[in-house]
Amino acid sequence: MIEPLKNRVLVQKPEPVKFTESGLSIPEGVENAEPVQEAVILALGKEADNTLSVGDKILFGKREGVPVDAKHCNNEERCLMITDNQIRCTLTDA
């Protein structure tokens, strides 16, 4: 596993949804139309914002983040490294 340095955050984007709840197929690329992306925090650097914690759901900008090689990230291809100031908000279950 990767240990982020300074204020960096390792996140994993969710698996893209292929069908709506009613069974309609979602064409490839449509999920990328949103201006922000959702992800879950996997690891935090020591200088990352102390209000963040592993497991938090977050939103960040669509063009932000550096892809992380799957072999360094539990063989998941949806991992990115971002900085804590690129995080727009955390999501809570209300």
RORO-555159 format. One record per residue: residue number from 1; residue in three letters; x, y, z of N, C-alpha, C in turn. Coordinates in Angstrom, 3 decimals. Atoms other than C-alpha are relative to their C-alpha. Layout:
N
+-----+---------+----------+----------+----------+----------+----------+----------+----------+----------+----------+
: num : residuo :       nu :       nv :       nw :      cau :      cav :      caw :       cu :       cv :       cw :
+-----+---------+----------+----------+----------+----------+----------+----------+----------+----------+----------+
: NUM :     ALA :        X :        Y :        Z :        X :        Y :        Z :        X :        Y :        Z :
...
+-----+---------+----------+----------+----------+----------+----------+----------+----------+----------+----------+
***
This chain:
94
+-----+---------+----------+----------+----------+----------+----------+----------+----------+----------+----------+
: num : residuo :       nu :       nv :       nw :      cau :      cav :      caw :       cu :       cv :       cw :
+-----+---------+----------+----------+----------+----------+----------+----------+----------+----------+----------+
:   1 :     MET :    0.843 :   -1.182 :    0.000 :    0.000 :    0.000 :    0.000 :    0.885 :    1.241 :    0.000 :
:   2 :     ILE :   -0.722 :   -1.268 :    0.079 :    1.092 :    3.572 :   -0.607 :   -0.262 :    0.822 :    1.252 :
:   3 :     GLU :    0.163 :   -0.946 :   -1.097 :    1.695 :    6.012 :    2.244 :    0.241 :    1.398 :   -0.553 :
:   4 :     PRO :   -0.152 :   -1.346 :    0.561 :    1.033 :    9.560 :    0.997 :    0.907 :    0.873 :    0.870 :
:   5 :     LEU :   -0.859 :   -0.943 :   -0.705 :    3.514 :   12.286 :    1.932 :   -0.707 :    1.339 :    0.164 :
:   6 :     LYS :    0.461 :   -1.362 :   -0.284 :    2.774 :   15.738 :    3.385 :   -1.515 :    0.100 :   -0.004 :
:   7 :     ASN :    1.447 :   -0.236 :   -0.007 :   -0.768 :   16.917 :    2.510 :   -0.728 :   -0.790 :   -1.086 :
:   8 :     ARG :    0.619 :    0.788 :    1.072 :   -1.498 :   14.275 :   -0.124 :   -0.968 :   -1.036 :    0.566 :
:   9 :     VAL :    1.062 :    0.923 :   -0.398 :   -4.498 :   11.955 :    0.003 :   -0.167 :   -1.034 :   -1.106 :
:  10 :     LEU :    0.254 :    1.076 :    0.951 :   -4.916 :    8.564 :   -1.685 :   -1.483 :   -0.306 :    0.035 :
:  11 :     VAL :    1.442 :    0.240 :    0.082 :   -8.495 :    8.086 :   -2.900 :   -0.310 :   -1.060 :   -1.041 :
:  12 :     GLN :    0.474 :    0.987 :    0.974 :  -10.438 :    5.431 :   -4.781 :   -1.373 :    0.416 :   -0.480 :
:  13 :     LYS :    1.299 :   -0.333 :    0.590 :  -13.235 :    6.314 :   -7.170 :   -0.863 :   -1.257 :   -0.012 :
:  14 :     PRO :    0.889 :    1.167 :    0.032 :  -16.308 :    4.041 :   -7.067 :   -0.072 :   -0.608 :   -1.401 :
:  15 :     GLU :    0.211 :    0.698 :    1.272 :  -17.007 :    1.499 :   -9.785 :   -1.070 :    0.758 :   -0.783 :
:  16 :     PRO :    1.018 :   -0.728 :    0.782 :  -18.862 :    3.266 :  -12.644 :   -1.313 :   -0.786 :   -0.075 :
:  17 :     VAL :    1.323 :    0.614 :    0.097 :  -22.598 :    2.589 :  -12.713 :   -0.299 :   -0.260 :   -1.467 :
:  18 :     LYS :    0.276 :    0.369 :    1.393 :  -23.568 :    0.740 :  -15.901 :   -1.488 :    0.043 :   -0.334 :
:  19 :     PHE :    1.442 :    0.008 :    0.210 :  -27.338 :    0.656 :  -15.402 :   -0.671 :    0.843 :    1.075 :
:  20 :     THR :    0.793 :   -0.730 :   -0.986 :  -29.907 :    2.873 :  -13.701 :   -0.771 :   -1.003 :    0.847 :
:  21 :     GLU :    0.797 :    0.887 :   -0.852 :  -32.107 :    1.469 :  -10.940 :   -1.146 :   -0.654 :   -0.762 :
:  22 :     SER :    1.101 :    0.571 :    0.784 :  -34.856 :    0.918 :  -13.521 :    0.485 :   -0.907 :   -1.123 :
:  23 :     GLY :   -0.536 :    0.932 :    0.983 :  -32.499 :   -1.073 :  -15.772 :    0.478 :    0.617 :   -1.302 :
:  24 :     LEU :   -0.473 :   -0.643 :    1.221 :  -31.616 :    1.513 :  -18.430 :    1.525 :   -0.004 :   -0.038 :
:  25 :     SER :   -1.450 :    0.019 :    0.179 :  -28.084 :    1.223 :  -19.808 :    0.544 :    1.425 :   -0.057 :
:  26 :     ILE :   -0.658 :   -1.302 :    0.021 :  -25.778 :    4.196 :  -19.168 :    1.190 :   -0.100 :   -0.950 :
:  27 :     PRO :   -1.102 :    0.078 :    0.963 :  -23.477 :    4.807 :  -22.163 :    1.338 :    0.360 :    0.640 :
:  28 :     GLU :   -1.333 :   -0.283 :   -0.504 :  -19.739 :    4.828 :  -21.518 :    0.343 :    1.468 :   -0.214 :
:  29 :     GLY :   -0.394 :   -1.393 :    0.107 :  -18.397 :    8.327 :  -20.854 :   -0.997 :    0.967 :    0.612 :
:  30 :     VAL :    1.010 :   -0.885 :   -0.566 :  -21.651 :    9.768 :  -19.512 :    0.312 :    0.288 :    1.461 :
:  31 :     GLU :   -0.299 :   -0.223 :   -1.412 :  -20.515 :    9.289 :  -15.911 :    1.083 :    1.057 :    0.184 :
:  32 :     ASN :   -1.044 :   -1.019 :   -0.087 :  -17.621 :   11.656 :  -16.677 :   -0.513 :    1.398 :   -0.313 :
:  33 :     ALA :    0.562 :   -1.305 :    0.341 :  -19.993 :   14.512 :  -17.534 :   -0.116 :    0.910 :    1.224 :
:  34 :     GLU :    0.115 :   -0.792 :   -1.224 :  -20.178 :   15.654 :  -13.905 :    1.258 :    0.836 :    0.217 :
:  35 :     PRO :   -1.174 :   -0.849 :   -0.241 :  -17.877 :   18.573 :  -12.918 :    0.823 :   -0.439 :    1.208 :
:  36 :     VAL :   -0.736 :    0.508 :   -1.161 :  -16.898 :   16.791 :   -9.682 :   -0.083 :   -1.524 :    0.030 :
:  37 :     GLN :   -0.034 :    1.443 :   -0.133 :  -16.000 :   13.216 :   -8.810 :   -0.134 :   -0.380 :    1.467 :
:  38 :     GLU :    0.115 :    0.530 :   -1.353 :  -16.818 :   11.149 :   -5.764 :    1.087 :   -1.035 :    0.212 :
:  39 :     ALA :   -1.015 :    0.997 :   -0.327 :  -14.207 :    9.015 :   -4.003 :   -0.029 :   -0.276 :    1.493 :
:  40 :     VAL :   -0.165 :    0.366 :   -1.399 :  -13.342 :    7.322 :   -0.712 :    1.473 :    0.123 :    0.344 :
:  41 :     ILE :   -1.394 :   -0.160 :   -0.431 :  -10.176 :    8.181 :    1.206 :    0.551 :   -1.338 :    0.468 :
:  42 :     LEU :   -0.677 :    1.237 :   -0.390 :   -7.798 :    5.208 :    1.489 :    1.160 :    0.252 :    0.953 :
:  43 :     ALA :   -1.155 :   -0.318 :   -0.850 :   -4.777 :    6.908 :    3.115 :    0.234 :    1.503 :   -0.019 :
:  44 :     LEU :   -0.260 :   -1.434 :   -0.154 :   -3.703 :   10.353 :    4.345 :    1.463 :    0.234 :    0.343 :
:  45 :     GLY :   -1.328 :   -0.428 :   -0.392 :   -0.338 :   12.080 :    4.521 :   -0.041 :    0.629 :    1.382 :
:  46 :     LYS :   -0.069 :   -0.514 :   -1.380 :    0.830 :   13.316 :    7.933 :   -0.423 :    1.459 :    0.125 :
:  47 :     GLU :    0.356 :   -1.418 :   -0.045 :    0.172 :   16.977 :    7.031 :   -1.363 :    0.295 :   -0.617 :
:  48 :     ALA :    1.336 :   -0.197 :    0.583 :   -3.287 :   16.420 :    5.506 :   -0.933 :    0.604 :    1.046 :
:  49 :     ASP :    0.998 :   -0.636 :   -0.860 :   -6.240 :   18.335 :    6.947 :   -0.476 :   -0.990 :    1.063 :
:  50 :     ASN :    0.339 :    0.929 :   -1.078 :   -6.997 :   16.819 :   10.362 :   -1.503 :   -0.251 :    0.148 :
:  51 :     THR :    1.430 :    0.297 :   -0.022 :  -10.756 :   16.931 :    9.731 :   -0.339 :   -1.175 :   -0.913 :
:  52 :     LEU :    0.197 :    1.130 :    0.911 :  -10.319 :   14.181 :    7.112 :    0.447 :   -1.286 :    0.678 :
:  53 :     SER :   -0.443 :    1.295 :   -0.515 :  -10.066 :   10.490 :    7.939 :   -0.231 :   -1.078 :   -1.053 :
:  54 :     VAL :    0.120 :    1.130 :    0.921 :   -9.708 :    7.181 :    6.132 :   -1.443 :   -0.489 :    0.019 :
:  55 :     GLY :    1.380 :    0.452 :    0.133 :  -13.074 :    5.999 :    4.832 :   -0.991 :    1.107 :   -0.311 :
:  56 :     ASP :    0.890 :   -1.120 :    0.335 :  -14.532 :    9.487 :    4.334 :   -0.325 :   -0.006 :   -1.488 :
:  57 :     LYS :    0.396 :   -0.205 :    1.394 :  -16.509 :   10.002 :    1.120 :    0.188 :    1.481 :   -0.293 :
:  58 :     ILE :   -0.319 :   -1.388 :    0.338 :  -15.392 :   13.171 :   -0.647 :   -0.413 :    0.320 :   -1.432 :
:  59 :     LEU :    0.143 :   -0.479 :    1.373 :  -15.983 :   15.267 :   -3.768 :    1.225 :    0.829 :   -0.329 :
:  60 :     PHE :   -1.134 :   -0.788 :    0.473 :  -13.120 :   16.723 :   -5.808 :   -0.188 :    0.264 :   -1.486 :
:  61 :     GLY :    0.147 :   -0.395 :    1.396 :  -12.694 :   18.321 :   -9.235 :    0.315 :   -1.110 :   -0.984 :
:  62 :     LYS :   -0.109 :    1.043 :    1.018 :  -12.971 :   16.175 :  -12.338 :    1.413 :   -0.144 :   -0.573 :
:  63 :     ARG :   -1.315 :    0.048 :    0.624 :   -9.535 :   17.080 :  -13.706 :    1.142 :   -0.033 :    1.012 :
:  64 :     GLU :   -1.016 :    0.009 :   -1.047 :   -7.707 :   16.833 :  -10.401 :    0.427 :   -1.425 :    0.319 :
:  65 :     GLY :   -0.507 :    1.296 :   -0.424 :   -5.561 :   13.979 :   -9.176 :    0.943 :   -0.627 :   -1.006 :
:  66 :     VAL :   -0.972 :    0.732 :    0.807 :   -2.762 :   11.795 :  -10.463 :   -0.318 :   -1.485 :    0.146 :
:  67 :     PRO :    0.291 :    1.429 :   -0.099 :   -3.584 :    8.165 :  -11.326 :    1.155 :   -0.753 :    0.666 :
:  68 :     VAL :   -0.986 :    0.831 :   -0.685 :   -1.797 :    5.594 :   -9.150 :   -0.033 :   -1.377 :   -0.633 :
:  69 :     ASP :   -0.111 :    1.329 :    0.606 :   -0.550 :    2.337 :  -10.672 :   -0.733 :   -1.023 :    0.873 :
:  70 :     ALA :    0.828 :    0.970 :   -0.720 :   -2.907 :   -0.502 :   -9.698 :    0.816 :   -0.925 :    0.892 :
:  71 :     LYS :   -0.796 :    0.930 :   -0.815 :   -0.067 :   -2.674 :   -8.381 :    0.367 :    0.608 :    1.357 :
:  72 :     HIS :   -0.282 :   -0.668 :   -1.266 :    0.491 :   -0.078 :   -5.627 :   -1.258 :    0.299 :    0.790 :
:  73 :     CYS :    1.271 :   -0.412 :   -0.614 :   -3.184 :    0.280 :   -4.761 :   -0.999 :   -1.162 :    0.044 :
:  74 :     ASN :    0.889 :    1.165 :   -0.143 :   -4.709 :   -3.120 :   -3.906 :   -0.535 :   -0.508 :   -1.335 :
:  75 :     ASN :    0.391 :    0.417 :    1.347 :   -4.848 :   -3.892 :   -7.647 :   -1.286 :    0.659 :   -0.485 :
:  76 :     GLU :    1.151 :   -0.785 :    0.440 :   -7.572 :   -1.274 :   -8.054 :    0.485 :    1.050 :   -0.993 :
:  77 :     GLU :   -0.413 :   -0.942 :    1.040 :   -7.336 :    0.837 :  -11.211 :   -0.627 :    1.379 :    0.166 :
:  78 :     ARG :    0.709 :   -1.261 :   -0.161 :   -9.499 :    3.648 :   -9.872 :    0.593 :    0.864 :    1.106 :
:  79 :     CYS :   -0.635 :   -0.768 :   -1.069 :   -6.996 :    5.111 :   -7.381 :    0.681 :    1.249 :   -0.546 :
:  80 :     LEU :   -0.626 :   -1.271 :    0.350 :   -5.787 :    8.712 :   -7.507 :    0.690 :    0.575 :    1.225 :
:  81 :     MET :   -0.640 :   -0.762 :   -1.053 :   -3.420 :   10.854 :   -5.466 :   -0.384 :    1.454 :   -0.213 :
:  82 :     ILE :    0.381 :   -1.411 :    0.058 :   -4.774 :   14.340 :   -4.719 :    0.578 :    0.696 :    1.230 :
:  83 :     THR :   -0.396 :   -0.728 :   -1.204 :   -3.868 :   17.084 :   -2.263 :   -1.256 :    0.348 :    0.785 :
:  84 :     ASP :    1.180 :   -0.262 :   -0.820 :   -6.141 :   17.918 :    0.638 :   -0.735 :    1.279 :   -0.405 :
:  85 :     ASN :    0.683 :   -1.243 :    0.413 :   -6.852 :   21.403 :   -0.780 :   -0.796 :   -0.184 :   -1.294 :
:  86 :     GLN :    0.815 :    0.293 :    1.182 :   -8.359 :   19.780 :   -3.924 :   -1.350 :   -0.603 :    0.386 :
:  87 :     ILE :    1.248 :    0.583 :   -0.466 :  -11.119 :   18.229 :   -1.815 :   -1.016 :    1.122 :    0.210 :
:  88 :     ARG :    1.032 :   -1.034 :   -0.078 :  -14.306 :   20.265 :   -2.197 :   -0.857 :   -0.149 :    1.246 :
:  89 :     CYS :    0.823 :    0.225 :   -1.187 :  -16.314 :   18.640 :    0.602 :    0.026 :   -1.473 :    0.352 :
:  90 :     THR :    0.222 :    1.390 :   -0.387 :  -16.982 :   15.466 :    2.540 :   -1.501 :   -0.269 :   -0.087 :
:  91 :     LEU :    1.404 :    0.400 :    0.113 :  -20.246 :   13.565 :    2.093 :   -0.381 :   -0.799 :    1.229 :
:  92 :     THR :    0.485 :    0.746 :   -1.163 :  -22.270 :   12.303 :    5.041 :   -1.344 :   -0.623 :   -0.329 :
:  93 :     ASP :    1.322 :    0.627 :    0.161 :  -25.229 :    9.972 :    5.217 :   -0.972 :    0.757 :    0.891 :
:  94 :     ALA :    0.961 :   -0.797 :   -0.784 :  -28.157 :   12.116 :    6.276 :   -1.298 :   -0.721 :    0.169 :
+-----+---------+----------+----------+----------+----------+----------+----------+----------+----------+----------+
***
